[in-house]
Amino acid sequence: MDNDIGKTAGLNSPNTCTGKMGIPTPREREALSAMKSLKERVRKIKKRIDELRGLKDDTYAEEIGSLKGQLVPLKKEWNSLGRKRDAAAKERMILLGHETEE
């Protein structure tokens, strides 16, 4: 009997996983890291808005408006990063055989 377990178990087959897949995958980690960085930027802006509102001084209305305006593109970027993260997660699930391509 052949003692080469790899051959008898079919481990040399092209359909066999050759290594562990990191979870989250590098693409997922990249998107998550960017989202974390973006979230920190948003928190700083929102904190500043709260500070200015706490002063109850109308002279800061323009700055508050400007800060709120900065949040708009950040929200769009957040949504884009979320879509990238979701696509990377779907790709991982397809590679693992848990989902099918549609």
Biotite code that builds the C-alpha atoms (Angstrom):
import biotite.structure as struc

atoms = struc.array([
    struc.Atom([0.000, 0.000, 0.000], chain_id="A", res_id=1, res_name="MET", atom_name="CA", element="C"),
    struc.Atom([1.205, 3.495, -0.876], chain_id="A", res_id=2, res_name="ASP", atom_name="CA", element="C"),
    struc.Atom([1.904, 5.671, 2.190], chain_id="A", res_id=3, res_name="ASN", atom_name="CA", element="C"),
    struc.Atom([1.640, 8.939, 0.245], chain_id="A", res_id=4, res_name="ASP", atom_name="CA", element="C"),
    struc.Atom([-1.548, 10.199, 1.891], chain_id="A", res_id=5, res_name="ILE", atom_name="CA", element="C"),
    struc.Atom([-1.599, 13.320, -0.259], chain_id="A", res_id=6, res_name="GLY", atom_name="CA", element="C"),
    struc.Atom([-1.946, 11.307, -3.452], chain_id="A", res_id=7, res_name="LYS", atom_name="CA", element="C"),
    struc.Atom([-4.450, 8.811, -2.098], chain_id="A", res_id=8, res_name="THR", atom_name="CA", element="C"),
    struc.Atom([-6.594, 11.543, -0.584], chain_id="A", res_id=9, res_name="ALA", atom_name="CA", element="C"),
    struc.Atom([-6.599, 13.482, -3.836], chain_id="A", res_id=10, res_name="GLY", atom_name="CA", element="C"),
    struc.Atom([-4.736, 16.437, -2.337], chain_id="A", res_id=11, res_name="LEU", atom_name="CA", element="C"),
    struc.Atom([-2.839, 17.032, -5.555], chain_id="A", res_id=12, res_name="ASN", atom_name="CA", element="C"),
    struc.Atom([-6.108, 17.749, -7.312], chain_id="A", res_id=13, res_name="SER", atom_name="CA", element="C"),
    struc.Atom([-6.483, 21.224, -8.865], chain_id="A", res_id=14, res_name="PRO", atom_name="CA", element="C"),
    struc.Atom([-9.765, 21.626, -6.948], chain_id="A", res_id=15, res_name="ASN", atom_name="CA", element="C"),
    struc.Atom([-8.081, 21.362, -3.567], chain_id="A", res_id=16, res_name="THR", atom_name="CA", element="C"),
    struc.Atom([-7.389, 24.383, -1.414], chain_id="A", res_id=17, res_name="CYS", atom_name="CA", element="C"),
    struc.Atom([-3.642, 24.920, -1.147], chain_id="A", res_id=18, res_name="THR", atom_name="CA", element="C"),
    struc.Atom([-3.679, 27.097, 1.929], chain_id="A", res_id=19, res_name="GLY", atom_name="CA", element="C"),
    struc.Atom([-5.765, 28.899, 4.465], chain_id="A", res_id=20, res_name="LYS", atom_name="CA", element="C"),
    struc.Atom([-7.654, 31.938, 3.312], chain_id="A", res_id=21, res_name="MET", atom_name="CA", element="C"),
    struc.Atom([-7.258, 34.850, 5.655], chain_id="A", res_id=22, res_name="GLY", atom_name="CA", element="C"),
    struc.Atom([-10.493, 36.237, 7.006], chain_id="A", res_id=23, res_name="ILE", atom_name="CA", element="C"),
    struc.Atom([-10.934, 39.037, 6.366], chain_id="A", res_id=24, res_name="PRO", atom_name="CA", element="C"),
    struc.Atom([-9.111, 38.886, 3.043], chain_id="A", res_id=25, res_name="THR", atom_name="CA", element="C"),
    struc.Atom([-6.513, 41.508, 2.103], chain_id="A", res_id=26, res_name="PRO", atom_name="CA", element="C"),
    struc.Atom([-9.106, 43.341, -0.029], chain_id="A", res_id=27, res_name="ARG", atom_name="CA", element="C"),
    struc.Atom([-11.558, 43.317, 2.872], chain_id="A", res_id=28, res_name="GLU", atom_name="CA", element="C"),
    struc.Atom([-8.871, 44.524, 5.288], chain_id="A", res_id=29, res_name="ARG", atom_name="CA", element="C"),
    struc.Atom([-7.942, 47.338, 2.912], chain_id="A", res_id=30, res_name="GLU", atom_name="CA", element="C"),
    struc.Atom([-11.556, 48.524, 2.697], chain_id="A", res_id=31, res_name="ALA", atom_name="CA", element="C"),
    struc.Atom([-12.089, 48.148, 6.452], chain_id="A", res_id=32, res_name="LEU", atom_name="CA", element="C"),
    struc.Atom([-8.911, 50.092, 7.197], chain_id="A", res_id=33, res_name="SER", atom_name="CA", element="C"),
    struc.Atom([-9.982, 52.913, 4.896], chain_id="A", res_id=34, res_name="ALA", atom_name="CA", element="C"),
    struc.Atom([-13.434, 52.911, 6.514], chain_id="A", res_id=35, res_name="MET", atom_name="CA", element="C"),
    struc.Atom([-11.870, 53.115, 9.971], chain_id="A", res_id=36, res_name="LYS", atom_name="CA", element="C"),
    struc.Atom([-9.724, 56.074, 8.925], chain_id="A", res_id=37, res_name="SER", atom_name="CA", element="C"),
    struc.Atom([-12.710, 57.791, 7.346], chain_id="A", res_id=38, res_name="LEU", atom_name="CA", element="C"),
    struc.Atom([-14.812, 57.216, 10.458], chain_id="A", res_id=39, res_name="LYS", atom_name="CA", element="C"),
    struc.Atom([-12.158, 58.917, 12.578], chain_id="A", res_id=40, res_name="GLU", atom_name="CA", element="C"),
    struc.Atom([-12.210, 61.967, 10.274], chain_id="A", res_id=41, res_name="ARG", atom_name="CA", element="C"),
    struc.Atom([-16.002, 62.136, 10.529], chain_id="A", res_id=42, res_name="VAL", atom_name="CA", element="C"),
    struc.Atom([-15.861, 61.871, 14.319], chain_id="A", res_id=43, res_name="ARG", atom_name="CA", element="C"),
    struc.Atom([-13.466, 64.841, 14.508], chain_id="A", res_id=44, res_name="LYS", atom_name="CA", element="C"),
    struc.Atom([-15.705, 66.959, 12.286], chain_id="A", res_id=45, res_name="ILE", atom_name="CA", element="C"),
    struc.Atom([-18.835, 66.045, 14.245], chain_id="A", res_id=46, res_name="LYS", atom_name="CA", element="C"),
    struc.Atom([-17.062, 66.752, 17.531], chain_id="A", res_id=47, res_name="LYS", atom_name="CA", element="C"),
    struc.Atom([-16.105, 70.207, 16.267], chain_id="A", res_id=48, res_name="ARG", atom_name="CA", element="C"),
    struc.Atom([-19.699, 70.851, 15.146], chain_id="A", res_id=49, res_name="ILE", atom_name="CA", element="C"),
    struc.Atom([-20.948, 69.865, 18.618], chain_id="A", res_id=50, res_name="ASP", atom_name="CA", element="C"),
    struc.Atom([-18.374, 72.146, 20.258], chain_id="A", res_id=51, res_name="GLU", atom_name="CA", element="C"),
    struc.Atom([-19.442, 75.101, 18.122], chain_id="A", res_id=52, res_name="LEU", atom_name="CA", element="C"),
    struc.Atom([-23.130, 74.436, 18.747], chain_id="A", res_id=53, res_name="ARG", atom_name="CA", element="C"),
    struc.Atom([-22.391, 74.287, 22.467], chain_id="A", res_id=54, res_name="GLY", atom_name="CA", element="C"),
    struc.Atom([-21.114, 77.868, 22.359], chain_id="A", res_id=55, res_name="LEU", atom_name="CA", element="C"),
    struc.Atom([-24.612, 79.007, 21.351], chain_id="A", res_id=56, res_name="LYS", atom_name="CA", element="C"),
    struc.Atom([-23.123, 81.794, 19.271], chain_id="A", res_id=57, res_name="ASP", atom_name="CA", element="C"),
    struc.Atom([-24.520, 82.513, 15.822], chain_id="A", res_id=58, res_name="ASP", atom_name="CA", element="C"),
    struc.Atom([-21.138, 83.774, 14.636], chain_id="A", res_id=59, res_name="THR", atom_name="CA", element="C"),
    struc.Atom([-20.094, 80.130, 14.153], chain_id="A", res_id=60, res_name="TYR", atom_name="CA", element="C"),
    struc.Atom([-23.021, 79.290, 11.850], chain_id="A", res_id=61, res_name="ALA", atom_name="CA", element="C"),
    struc.Atom([-20.869, 79.654, 8.747], chain_id="A", res_id=62, res_name="GLU", atom_name="CA", element="C"),
    struc.Atom([-18.173, 77.341, 10.106], chain_id="A", res_id=63, res_name="GLU", atom_name="CA", element="C"),
    struc.Atom([-20.814, 74.802, 11.153], chain_id="A", res_id=64, res_name="ILE", atom_name="CA", element="C"),
    struc.Atom([-22.267, 74.928, 7.643], chain_id="A", res_id=65, res_name="GLY", atom_name="CA", element="C"),
    struc.Atom([-18.835, 74.433, 6.148], chain_id="A", res_id=66, res_name="SER", atom_name="CA", element="C"),
    struc.Atom([-18.146, 71.472, 8.412], chain_id="A", res_id=67, res_name="LEU", atom_name="CA", element="C"),
    struc.Atom([-21.494, 69.909, 7.501], chain_id="A", res_id=68, res_name="LYS", atom_name="CA", element="C"),
    struc.Atom([-20.582, 70.398, 3.850], chain_id="A", res_id=69, res_name="GLY", atom_name="CA", element="C"),
    struc.Atom([-17.372, 68.435, 4.426], chain_id="A", res_id=70, res_name="GLN", atom_name="CA", element="C"),
    struc.Atom([-19.438, 65.493, 5.638], chain_id="A", res_id=71, res_name="LEU", atom_name="CA", element="C"),
    struc.Atom([-21.306, 65.106, 2.319], chain_id="A", res_id=72, res_name="VAL", atom_name="CA", element="C"),
    struc.Atom([-18.379, 63.767, 0.225], chain_id="A", res_id=73, res_name="PRO", atom_name="CA", element="C"),
    struc.Atom([-17.216, 61.687, 3.180], chain_id="A", res_id=74, res_name="LEU", atom_name="CA", element="C"),
    struc.Atom([-20.618, 59.964, 3.260], chain_id="A", res_id=75, res_name="LYS", atom_name="CA", element="C"),
    struc.Atom([-20.286, 59.177, -0.458], chain_id="A", res_id=76, res_name="LYS", atom_name="CA", element="C"),
    struc.Atom([-16.785, 57.824, 0.118], chain_id="A", res_id=77, res_name="GLU", atom_name="CA", element="C"),
    struc.Atom([-18.094, 55.702, 3.017], chain_id="A", res_id=78, res_name="TRP", atom_name="CA", element="C"),
    struc.Atom([-20.774, 54.193, 0.775], chain_id="A", res_id=79, res_name="ASN", atom_name="CA", element="C"),
    struc.Atom([-18.201, 53.470, -1.933], chain_id="A", res_id=80, res_name="SER", atom_name="CA", element="C"),
    struc.Atom([-15.892, 51.760, 0.552], chain_id="A", res_id=81, res_name="LEU", atom_name="CA", element="C"),
    struc.Atom([-18.828, 49.749, 1.873], chain_id="A", res_id=82, res_name="GLY", atom_name="CA", element="C"),
    struc.Atom([-19.566, 48.494, -1.635], chain_id="A", res_id=83, res_name="ARG", atom_name="CA", element="C"),
    struc.Atom([-15.889, 47.533, -2.074], chain_id="A", res_id=84, res_name="LYS", atom_name="CA", element="C"),
    struc.Atom([-15.927, 45.684, 1.240], chain_id="A", res_id=85, res_name="ARG", atom_name="CA", element="C"),
    struc.Atom([-19.140, 43.867, 0.305], chain_id="A", res_id=86, res_name="ASP", atom_name="CA", element="C"),
    struc.Atom([-17.705, 42.875, -3.091], chain_id="A", res_id=87, res_name="ALA", atom_name="CA", element="C"),
    struc.Atom([-14.545, 41.538, -1.445], chain_id="A", res_id=88, res_name="ALA", atom_name="CA", element="C"),
    struc.Atom([-16.604, 39.570, 1.082], chain_id="A", res_id=89, res_name="ALA", atom_name="CA", element="C"),
    struc.Atom([-18.750, 38.108, -1.715], chain_id="A", res_id=90, res_name="LYS", atom_name="CA", element="C"),
    struc.Atom([-15.605, 37.139, -3.626], chain_id="A", res_id=91, res_name="GLU", atom_name="CA", element="C"),
    struc.Atom([-14.306, 35.339, -0.515], chain_id="A", res_id=92, res_name="ARG", atom_name="CA", element="C"),
    struc.Atom([-17.586, 33.503, -0.051], chain_id="A", res_id=93, res_name="MET", atom_name="CA", element="C"),
    struc.Atom([-17.545, 32.410, -3.704], chain_id="A", res_id=94, res_name="ILE", atom_name="CA", element="C"),
    struc.Atom([-13.951, 31.167, -3.387], chain_id="A", res_id=95, res_name="LEU", atom_name="CA", element="C"),
    struc.Atom([-14.930, 29.236, -0.268], chain_id="A", res_id=96, res_name="LEU", atom_name="CA", element="C"),
    struc.Atom([-17.891, 27.721, -2.086], chain_id="A", res_id=97, res_name="GLY", atom_name="CA", element="C"),
    struc.Atom([-20.514, 29.242, 0.187], chain_id="A", res_id=98, res_name="HIS", atom_name="CA", element="C"),
    struc.Atom([-22.059, 31.401, -2.543], chain_id="A", res_id=99, res_name="GLU", atom_name="CA", element="C"),
    struc.Atom([-22.367, 31.172, -6.296], chain_id="A", res_id=100, res_name="THR", atom_name="CA", element="C"),
    struc.Atom([-21.574, 33.841, -8.828], chain_id="A", res_id=101, res_name="GLU", atom_name="CA", element="C"),
    struc.Atom([-24.597, 35.629, -10.151], chain_id="A", res_id=102, res_name="GLU", atom_name="CA", element="C"),
])
